[in-house]
Amino acid sequence: MIRNKNMLRAFIYAGIIVAAALGSYAQDIAYILNRKVGVPLLAGLGCVTAHSLFLFIRTPIYATLKLRQPFGNTELIIYFTVNALTGIAISAFSLIVLIAWFG
């Protein structure tokens, strides 16, 4: 049970970290995808931004549906608060960059 809780916490925190990294460095990732793979810049930026938004939304939904039993209410409230504040700030930045690229 303890190992299961730690695995679930690691999944939650990894989701937040990956989503934050994708959202923060979406423009750089789009340039790398363009140089290495040949993906058009706007398509690469849109794809990375969409994945970041998806991770910020998917992780709390998954936590609510599957992880309610092992965690206490206080821990879930703290997690949702951190995810919401981080997600709103980084997603707003990513969307502003994406809108600016549309020109």
C-alpha contacts under 8 A as a table, 3 or more apart, distances in Angstrom:
res1	aa1	res2	aa2	distance
1	M	4	N	5.02
1	M	5	K	6.25
2	I	5	K	5.10
2	I	6	N	6.31
3	R	6	N	5.14
3	R	7	M	6.19
4	N	7	M	5.12
4	N	8	L	6.23
5	K	8	L	5.13
5	K	9	R	6.17
5	K	70	P	6.31
5	K	71	F	7.66
6	N	9	R	5.03
6	N	10	A	6.07
7	M	10	A	5.05
7	M	11	F	6.21
8	L	11	F	5.03
8	L	12	I	6.27
8	L	67	L	7.45
9	R	12	I	5.07
9	R	13	Y	6.15
10	A	13	Y	5.26
10	A	14	A	5.85
11	F	14	A	5.15
11	F	15	G	6.11
12	I	15	G	5.19
12	I	16	I	6.53
12	I	59	T	6.40
12	I	63	A	7.54
13	Y	16	I	5.15
13	Y	17	I	6.20
14	A	17	I	5.07
14	A	18	V	5.96
15	G	18	V	5.31
15	G	19	A	6.00
15	G	55	L	6.31
15	G	56	F	7.39
15	G	59	T	6.33
16	I	19	A	5.21
16	I	20	A	6.04
16	I	55	L	7.37
16	I	56	F	6.59
16	I	59	T	7.66
16	I	83	N	6.69
17	I	20	A	5.12
17	I	21	A	6.11
18	V	21	A	5.09
18	V	22	L	6.08
18	V	52	S	7.74
18	V	55	L	7.88
19	A	22	L	5.16
19	A	23	G	6.07
19	A	51	H	7.54
19	A	52	S	4.58
19	A	53	L	7.21
19	A	55	L	5.50
19	A	56	F	6.05
20	A	23	G	5.14
20	A	24	S	5.95
20	A	52	S	7.03
20	A	86	T	7.43
20	A	87	G	7.40
20	A	90	I	6.51
21	A	24	S	5.17
21	A	25	Y	5.90
21	A	26	A	7.93
22	L	25	Y	5.42
22	L	26	A	5.40
22	L	29	I	7.93
22	L	48	V	6.37
22	L	49	T	7.04
22	L	51	H	7.58
22	L	52	S	5.49
23	G	26	A	5.33
23	G	48	V	7.32
23	G	49	T	5.93
23	G	52	S	5.38
23	G	53	L	7.78
23	G	90	I	5.89
23	G	91	S	6.39
23	G	93	F	7.74
23	G	94	S	5.58
24	S	27	Q	8.00
24	S	90	I	6.48
24	S	93	F	7.74
24	S	94	S	6.90
25	Y	28	D	5.33
25	Y	29	I	6.13
26	A	29	I	5.07
26	A	30	A	6.08
26	A	45	L	5.92
26	A	48	V	5.74
26	A	49	T	6.28
26	A	94	S	7.21
27	Q	30	A	5.07
27	Q	31	Y	6.41
27	Q	45	L	6.02
27	Q	97	V	7.92
28	D	31	Y	5.14
28	D	32	I	6.31
29	I	32	I	5.02
29	I	33	L	6.09
29	I	44	G	7.65
29	I	45	L	7.50
29	I	48	V	7.57
30	A	33	L	5.09
30	A	34	N	6.13
30	A	39	V	7.91
30	A	41	L	5.63
30	A	42	L	7.67
30	A	44	G	4.73
30	A	45	L	5.01
30	A	48	V	7.42
31	Y	34	N	5.03
31	Y	35	R	6.25
31	Y	41	L	6.42
31	Y	44	G	7.92
32	I	35	R	5.19
32	I	36	K	5.94
32	I	37	V	7.92
33	L	36	K	5.37
33	L	37	V	5.27
33	L	38	G	6.35
33	L	39	V	5.68
33	L	41	L	7.80
33	L	44	G	6.65
34	N	37	V	5.73
34	N	38	G	4.42
34	N	39	V	4.61
34	N	40	P	5.78
34	N	41	L	5.94
34	N	44	G	7.40
35	R	38	G	5.77
35	R	39	V	7.84
39	V	43	A	6.85
39	V	44	G	6.05
40	P	43	A	5.39
40	P	44	G	6.11
41	L	44	G	5.15
41	L	45	L	6.11
42	L	45	L	5.15
42	L	46	G	6.03
42	L	98	L	7.99
42	L	101	W	7.11
42	L	102	F	7.74
43	A	46	G	5.11
43	A	47	C	6.06
44	G	47	C	5.15
44	G	48	V	6.17
45	L	48	V	5.28
45	L	49	T	6.03
45	L	98	L	6.87
46	G	49	T	5.17
46	G	50	A	6.02
46	G	98	L	6.80
47	C	50	A	5.12
47	C	51	H	6.19
48	V	51	H	5.11
48	V	52	S	6.23
49	T	52	S	5.09
49	T	53	L	6.27
49	T	91	S	7.86
49	T	94	S	6.24
49	T	95	L	7.31
49	T	98	L	7.76
50	A	53	L	5.15
50	A	54	F	6.02
51	H	54	F	4.95
51	H	55	L	6.15
52	S	55	L	5.23
52	S	56	F	6.32
52	S	91	S	7.50
53	L	56	F	5.16
53	L	57	I	6.25
53	L	87	G	7.74
53	L	91	S	6.37
54	F	57	I	5.19
54	F	58	R	5.77
55	L	58	R	5.07
55	L	59	T	5.95
56	F	59	T	5.99
56	F	60	P	7.39
56	F	83	N	7.06
56	F	87	G	5.80
57	I	60	P	6.20
57	I	61	I	6.66
58	R	61	I	5.21
58	R	62	Y	6.01
59	T	62	Y	5.15
59	T	63	A	6.08
60	P	63	A	4.84
60	P	64	T	6.02
60	P	80	F	6.71
60	P	83	N	7.71
61	I	64	T	5.13
61	I	65	L	6.23
62	Y	65	L	5.23
62	Y	66	K	5.80
62	Y	67	L	7.26
63	A	66	K	5.49
63	A	67	L	4.76
63	A	68	R	6.62
64	T	67	L	5.92
64	T	68	R	5.64
65	L	68	R	6.65
66	K	69	Q	7.67
67	L	70	P	6.01
67	L	71	F	6.78
68	R	71	F	5.84
68	R	72	G	7.56
68	R	76	L	7.95
69	Q	72	G	7.63
71	F	75	E	6.37
71	F	76	L	6.78
72	G	75	E	5.41
72	G	76	L	6.47
73	N	76	L	5.15
73	N	77	I	6.17
74	T	77	I	5.13
74	T	78	I	6.26
75	E	78	I	5.18
75	E	79	Y	6.12
76	L	79	Y	4.98
76	L	80	F	6.02
77	I	80	F	5.16
77	I	81	T	6.09
78	I	81	T	5.15
78	I	82	V	6.22
79	Y	82	V	5.26
79	Y	83	N	6.06
80	F	83	N	5.03
80	F	84	A	5.88
81	T	84	A	5.13
81	T	85	L	6.11
82	V	85	L	5.36
82	V	86	T	5.99
83	N	86	T	5.26
83	N	87	G	5.59
84	A	87	G	5.03
84	A	88	I	5.87
85	L	88	I	5.39
85	L	89	A	6.27
86	T	89	A	5.40
86	T	90	I	6.07
87	G	90	I	5.41
87	G	91	S	5.61
88	I	91	S	5.28
88	I	92	A	5.87
89	A	92	A	5.33
89	A	93	F	6.34
90	I	93	F	5.07
90	I	94	S	6.12
91	S	94	S	4.97
91	S	95	L	6.01
92	A	95	L	5.16
92	A	96	I	6.11
93	F	96	I	5.16
93	F	97	V	6.28
94	S	97	V	5.16
94	S	98	L	6.16
95	L	98	L	4.92
95	L	99	I	6.02
96	I	99	I	5.11
96	I	100	A	6.06
97	V	100	A	5.04
97	V	101	W	6.24
98	L	101	W	5.12
98	L	102	F	6.51
99	I	102	F	5.14
99	I	103	G	6.69
100	A	103	G	5.04
